[in-house]
Amino acid sequence: MEILKVQNLTLTLDGRKILDNLTMSVTAGRIHAIVGPNGAGKSSLAYTIMGLEGYRNIEGDIIFEGESIKGLSIDERARRGITLAWQEPARFEGLSVRQFILAAAKEKSTDAVKQALERVGLGPEYINRAVDKTLSGGERKKIELASILAMRPKLVMLDEPDSGIDVMSLENIFGAIKYLKQQGTTVLLITHSPVVMEHAEHAFLMCRGEILEDGPMEKLLPYFKGNCIPCRHKNQPELNGEFPI
């Protein structure tokens, strides 16, 4: 079943097309990856779906659970079950980890906070820590993911979920992503890491604001071996539709 459909989406910022007539369909209850080179528009696509300030003046449409959300604010989209985890998580001065996680949690209990933290590899000693500069980037990333686990959204977009995460903690992150799926959440992983992509079932390849290809993860994994898919990029060699090596 389709949970999200992006139709002919065009986003122009400062006179430059960031998303160019982009169309994609996201199946519910699966882990998807959006991959592509830096500057392809991956994060901009997530910001546009989320409805962030500066990413609302678009052409085309965004359909979520069969209804257009193009005119909805970020808060309204969040209430419908859409959320976004940033590549660089925000700091919230004055909030404890407990308060931060409980703010949008389905179950308002300390046990729910502890369970969410445990799933991302953090102990109960973090509950009363402040979400501020005393936390490392990796710790804030885990706490943000813990808040999403407690939130149980319908659709979550994770922007570079491995960014700032040490190798020892990666399995906690991947375990949390798998748990989101088990809870019925549809996951969009925005990444340029083959290690992250391998945890997806389906993938979209972006370049220059377009979806060039999509299909099972295994179909698009060769992209990370230095291969390209034919596109209109000025540096794309003439290869008659073949993958360059």
N, C-alpha and C positions, 0 to 999 in steps of 0.2 A: 504494500500500500504506500502511496506517495504522501509524504508529510510536508515537503517543501518543493515548490516549483518556481524557478526564476525564469521569467519570460522576456527575451529581447531587452535585457537590462543594459542601459548605457549611463555611465557616470562621467561627467566632465568636471575637472578641477583646474582652475587657473588656465582655462583654454585648452587643456590637454585631456584627451579621452583616456580615462583610467580603466573603465569597463566598456567594452565595445560590443553591443548587441549580444550580450552573453545570455545563453539559455542552458539551464541544467535542471535535472530532476533528482530529488533525494528520496530514497526509499526509507520508510519508517523502520526503526528498531535495528538498524545496522550501523557499523562503524565505517565511515567514509573518510578518505584522505583527499585533500586538495594540494597538489604539488605543482612545482614550477620554479623558474629562476627568480632571483631577487628582482623586484620591480614588475612582476607579472600581474599584480593586482590581487593577490590572494587575501591579504589582510583587508584591503579596501572592499572586497566582496563581503567579508564577514562584517565589517563596519556598516555596510549598506543594508545587509539583511537585519542587523541589530537596530538600525535606524539612528546611528550616532549623529550628533550635530555636525553639519558640513557634508553629510553623506545622504541627505534626504531629497535633494533636487535631482531627480532621476527621470529617465525615460524608460518605458517598459513597466513590468509589474513583478511583485513578489507575492506569491500565493502560499499561505500557510494553513494546513488542514482545510483546504478547499476555499478559503476566503482571502481576499486581497488585504495585505497589511501595509500597503504603500503609504497610506495616509496616517498611520498610527505612530504615536510617540514611542520613544524607547521604553518608557514605563509601561505603556499599554502592551507592547510586544513582550516585555518580561512577564506581565500578568498572564499572557497567553501560553507561557511556558518556554520562551526562547531566552537563552543566556549566552554570554561570551566571556571566556577567560583570556585575559590579555597576555601578550608575550612578556611584558614588563608589568607585573601586578602593582596596583596602587597601594599607597600607605594610607591608613586611616587613623590619624592622630586622635587619641582620646578614647578609642575603642579597644576593648580586650578581644582576644581571639574568640572567647565564648560569645560575646555580644555580636561579633562580626558573623560568625557561623549561624547563630540563632536568628539573625535578622530576616533571613529568607527561608529558614528551615521548615520543612513540613511538620516535623515533630519538635516541639519546643521543650526539650529536656537536656540536662547535662549529659545523660547517657548517650543521647544522639550525637552530641558534640564529640564525646570521647570516641565513639565508634567511627565517626567520619575521620577524625585525626589519625586513629589507628590504621585505617585503610590506606592512608598516604604516608605511613611510616613515622608519625609523630606521637609522642607519649602524652599522658594527661598533664604533665608539667607545663604544657603550652597553653592550657585553658585560660590562665590569668595573665599571660603575656600580652603586652600591648602590640597592636599591629602598626609598628613604626620602624624607624631606622635601626633599632636594635636587632631586628630580624634580618637575616641575609636574604638575598633575592630568591634563593632556592627554597628557604623556609616560607617566604611569602607566597611563592608559587604553590607549594604544597597546601598551605592554609586556604588559598583561594579554591583549589581543587576540592578540599574537604568541604568547603561551603557549598560547592556545587553538588557534591554527593548528598549532603543534607537537604538541599533544595529539591532534588529529584525533578529536574526540568524535562520537558518533552524533547527539546532540541538544544544541544550545547555545541558551541564552536570553540575549540581549543587552539589558540594561536601559539605555535611552537611550544608544545607541552613539555619538551625536554630541555628548553632553554634555561640555563642556570642550575640544572639538576645534575648532581654528581652521579657517576656510573653506578655506585652502590644503591642509589635511590630509584633508579630507572624502573626496576621491577615493581616497586610500589606504585609508581605512576601508571605503568601499563596494567597493573592489577586493578587500579581504580577505574581506568577506562573500560576494562572488561566488565567491572561491576556495574558501571553506568548502563551498559548494554543489557545486562541481566535484569536491571530494574526497569527496562523498557525505554530508556533514553536513546534517541538518535544522536550519534556523535559525528561531528565534522572535525577532522584533524588537519590543521593548516601547517604544513611542514615542508622542509627541504631535506629531511633526513630519511634515508632508506630504512633505518632501524625503526623509526616511528611508523613509517608507511606499512611495514610488514605486519603491523597489528591491525590494519584495516582490512575490510573484506572487499571494498570497492574503492576506486580512485578516479579523480578528475585531474587532467593535466591542463594547466593554464599557461598562456604566454600572451603578453601584450593585451591583457584584458579580455581574452577569449578562452573558451573551453575548446581545446584542440582535439581531445580524445577522452573517453571514459570507458570503464569496464572493470573486470576483476583486478584486484591489486596486482596479481602476477603478470597481467598483460602490460601494465605500465611501469613495473619495476625496472625494466631495462633502461628507462630514462636516466637512472642514477649511474649507469655504466658509461656515461658520456654520449649516449645516443640522443638523437633529436627526432621529433615528429615533424614532417613537412608543414611549414606555416609561411606567413607573409613577412616574416622578419627579414630586414635588409641583409642580414648576415647568413641567412639560410642558403646553403649551397643547392645547386640544381642536381637532384638525385632521382628524379622520376618516381617519387613516392617511396624510395627506399630509406631505411634507417642508416645514417652515416655512423661509422665506428670511429 
